[in-house]
Amino acid sequence: IVGIMVERSIEMITGILAILKAGGGYLPIDPAHPKERINYIIDDSGAEIVLTESSLRNNISNNCKVIDVRDDSFFDQDGSNLDMVSESNNLAYVIYTSGTTGNP
């Protein structure tokens, strides 16, 4: 699972497609959520990587790897198409909603 916490943008779509293309499942995280909820979702899901923007970086206080989707250094690398690694039965995404307990 790879978390993605960005404002709605072309970078959000690109990030989701990149996660799926690499064979991962994405976890959308609303940047408007309180910091405690954001970190709870990241910890509870087991996400070790979160794609985000530098302006939202301070909302993440756990030990996951944070990747800035607007980092220009990522655009200088190999842009060739990836081989297909996922299958129709692989996880695509995880969505947290709050239940009756108040916890996602």
Phi and psi restraints in degrees (value plus and minus 20) as a CYANA .aco file:
   2 VAL   PHI    -140.0  -100.0
   2 VAL   PSI     102.4   142.4
   3 GLY   PHI     -94.3   -54.3
   3 GLY   PSI     127.4   167.4
   4 ILE   PHI    -155.7  -115.7
   4 ILE   PSI      96.7   136.7
   5 MET   PHI    -148.5  -108.5
   5 MET   PSI      70.7   110.7
   6 VAL   PHI    -158.2  -118.2
   6 VAL   PSI     140.5   180.5
   7 GLU   PHI     -89.2   -49.2
   7 GLU   PSI     135.6   175.6
   8 ARG   PHI     -80.7   -40.7
   8 ARG   PSI     101.1   141.1
   9 SER   PHI    -187.4  -147.4
   9 SER   PSI     155.5   195.5
  10 ILE   PHI     -84.4   -44.4
  10 ILE   PSI     -51.0   -11.0
  11 GLU   PHI     -84.8   -44.8
  11 GLU   PSI     -53.5   -13.5
  12 MET   PHI     -84.5   -44.5
  12 MET   PSI     -66.9   -26.9
  13 ILE   PHI     -84.4   -44.4
  13 ILE   PSI     -63.9   -23.9
  14 THR   PHI     -81.0   -41.0
  14 THR   PSI     -62.3   -22.3
  15 GLY   PHI     -83.4   -43.4
  15 GLY   PSI     -64.7   -24.7
  16 ILE   PHI     -82.0   -42.0
  16 ILE   PSI     -66.0   -26.0
  17 LEU   PHI     -83.2   -43.2
  17 LEU   PSI     -58.0   -18.0
  18 ALA   PHI     -85.0   -45.0
  18 ALA   PSI     -61.8   -21.8
  19 ILE   PHI     -82.3   -42.3
  19 ILE   PSI     -68.1   -28.1
  20 LEU   PHI     -83.9   -43.9
  20 LEU   PSI     -61.7   -21.7
  21 LYS   PHI     -85.1   -45.1
  21 LYS   PSI     -51.6   -11.6
  22 ALA   PHI    -101.7   -61.7
  22 ALA   PSI     -21.4    18.6
  23 GLY   PHI      73.6   113.6
  23 GLY   PSI     -11.3    28.7
  24 GLY   PHI    -115.9   -75.9
  24 GLY   PSI     152.4   192.4
  25 GLY   PHI    -130.4   -90.4
  25 GLY   PSI     123.9   163.9
  26 TYR   PHI    -124.5   -84.5
  26 TYR   PSI     132.1   172.1
  27 LEU   PHI    -142.8  -102.8
  27 LEU   PSI      80.1   120.1
  28 PRO   PHI     -90.9   -50.9
  28 PRO   PSI     112.1   152.1
  29 ILE   PHI    -143.7  -103.7
  29 ILE   PSI     102.4   142.4
  30 ASP   PHI     -93.7   -53.7
  30 ASP   PSI      99.7   139.7
  31 PRO   PHI     -86.5   -46.5
  31 PRO   PSI     -32.9     7.1
  32 ALA   PHI    -101.7   -61.7
  32 ALA   PSI     -30.7     9.3
  33 HIS   PHI     -87.4   -47.4
  33 HIS   PSI     134.9   174.9
  34 PRO   PHI     -82.4   -42.4
  34 PRO   PSI     131.3   171.3
  35 LYS   PHI     -74.1   -34.1
  35 LYS   PSI     -59.8   -19.8
  36 GLU   PHI     -83.0   -43.0
  36 GLU   PSI     -61.8   -21.8
  37 ARG   PHI     -88.0   -48.0
  37 ARG   PSI     -61.7   -21.7
  38 ILE   PHI     -76.9   -36.9
  38 ILE   PSI     -68.5   -28.5
  39 ASN   PHI     -90.8   -50.8
  39 ASN   PSI     -53.2   -13.2
  40 TYR   PHI     -81.8   -41.8
  40 TYR   PSI     -66.2   -26.2
  41 ILE   PHI     -82.2   -42.2
  41 ILE   PSI     -63.7   -23.7
  42 ILE   PHI     -82.9   -42.9
  42 ILE   PSI     -67.4   -27.4
  43 ASP   PHI     -84.9   -44.9
  43 ASP   PSI     -67.4   -27.4
  44 ASP   PHI     -85.2   -45.2
  44 ASP   PSI     -55.6   -15.6
  45 SER   PHI     -97.3   -57.3
  45 SER   PSI     -40.7    -0.7
  46 GLY   PHI      61.0   101.0
  46 GLY   PSI      -6.8    33.2
  47 ALA   PHI     -83.0   -43.0
  47 ALA   PSI     107.3   147.3
  48 GLU   PHI    -121.1   -81.1
  48 GLU   PSI     -31.9     8.1
  49 ILE   PHI    -152.3  -112.3
  49 ILE   PSI     118.3   158.3
  50 VAL   PHI    -150.8  -110.8
  50 VAL   PSI     104.9   144.9
  51 LEU   PHI    -106.7   -66.7
  51 LEU   PSI     109.9   149.9
  52 THR   PHI    -173.2  -133.2
  52 THR   PSI    -193.8  -153.8
  53 GLU   PHI    -131.1   -91.1
  53 GLU   PSI     132.9   172.9
  54 SER   PHI     -78.4   -38.4
  54 SER   PSI     -51.4   -11.4
  55 SER   PHI     -90.0   -50.0
  55 SER   PSI     -37.4     2.6
  56 LEU   PHI    -125.9   -85.9
  56 LEU   PSI     -23.7    16.3
  57 ARG   PHI     -75.8   -35.8
  57 ARG   PSI     -55.9   -15.9
  58 ASN   PHI     -88.8   -48.8
  58 ASN   PSI     -31.5     8.5
  59 ASN   PHI    -100.6   -60.6
  59 ASN   PSI     -28.5    11.5
  60 ILE   PHI    -128.9   -88.9
  60 ILE   PSI      96.0   136.0
  61 SER   PHI    -137.7   -97.7
  61 SER   PSI     -15.4    24.6
  62 ASN   PHI    -112.2   -72.2
  62 ASN   PSI    -196.4  -156.4
  63 ASN   PHI    -112.1   -72.1
  63 ASN   PSI       2.1    42.1
  64 CYS   PHI     -95.4   -55.4
  64 CYS   PSI     141.2   181.2
  65 LYS   PHI     -99.1   -59.1
  65 LYS   PSI     110.8   150.8
  66 VAL   PHI    -130.8   -90.8
  66 VAL   PSI     108.7   148.7
  67 ILE   PHI    -138.5   -98.5
  67 ILE   PSI     106.0   146.0
  68 ASP   PHI    -103.5   -63.5
  68 ASP   PSI      97.2   137.2
  69 VAL   PHI     -87.9   -47.9
  69 VAL   PSI     -32.8     7.2
  70 ARG   PHI    -123.4   -83.4
  70 ARG   PSI      -9.4    30.6
  71 ASP   PHI     -91.7   -51.7
  71 ASP   PSI      94.8   134.8
  72 ASP   PHI     -81.7   -41.7
  72 ASP   PSI     -42.9    -2.9
  73 SER   PHI     -85.7   -45.7
  73 SER   PSI     -41.6    -1.6
  74 PHE   PHI     -94.1   -54.1
  74 PHE   PSI     -38.4     1.6
  75 PHE   PHI    -108.4   -68.4
  75 PHE   PSI     -23.1    16.9
  76 ASP   PHI    -116.5   -76.5
  76 ASP   PSI     -19.1    20.9
  77 GLN   PHI    -116.3   -76.3
  77 GLN   PSI     159.1   199.1
  78 ASP   PHI     -75.0   -35.0
  78 ASP   PSI     105.3   145.3
  79 GLY   PHI    -127.1   -87.1
  79 GLY   PSI      -4.0    36.0
  80 SER   PHI     -90.1   -50.1
  80 SER   PSI     139.3   179.3
  81 ASN   PHI     -88.6   -48.6
  81 ASN   PSI     119.2   159.2
  82 LEU   PHI    -100.0   -60.0
  82 LEU   PSI     131.6   171.6
  83 ASP   PHI     -90.3   -50.3
  83 ASP   PSI     132.7   172.7
  84 MET   PHI     -90.5   -50.5
  84 MET   PSI     101.4   141.4
  85 VAL   PHI    -139.9   -99.9
  85 VAL   PSI     -32.6     7.4
  86 SER   PHI    -125.2   -85.2
  86 SER   PSI     140.1   180.1
  87 GLU   PHI    -144.5  -104.5
  87 GLU   PSI     151.7   191.7
  88 SER   PHI     -84.6   -44.6
  88 SER   PSI     -38.3     1.7
  89 ASN   PHI    -116.2   -76.2
  89 ASN   PSI     -16.0    24.0
  90 ASN   PHI     -98.5   -58.5
  90 ASN   PSI     131.2   171.2
  91 LEU   PHI     -84.2   -44.2
  91 LEU   PSI     115.6   155.6
  92 ALA   PHI    -121.3   -81.3
  92 ALA   PSI     -63.4   -23.4
  93 TYR   PHI    -177.6  -137.6
  93 TYR   PSI     143.5   183.5
  94 VAL   PHI    -148.5  -108.5
  94 VAL   PSI     112.0   152.0
  95 ILE   PHI    -141.9  -101.9
  95 ILE   PSI     109.5   149.5
  96 TYR   PHI    -115.3   -75.3
  96 TYR   PSI     110.2   150.2
  97 THR   PHI    -147.4  -107.4
  97 THR   PSI     134.4   174.4
  98 SER   PHI    -106.0   -66.0
  98 SER   PSI     112.3   152.3
  99 GLY   PHI    -116.1   -76.1
  99 GLY   PSI    -182.5  -142.5
 100 THR   PHI     -88.0   -48.0
 100 THR   PSI     -39.5     0.5
 101 THR   PHI    -100.5   -60.5
 101 THR   PSI     -35.5     4.5
 102 GLY   PHI      71.7   111.7
 102 GLY   PSI     -33.6     6.4
 103 ASN   PHI    -115.1   -75.1
 103 ASN   PSI     125.2   165.2
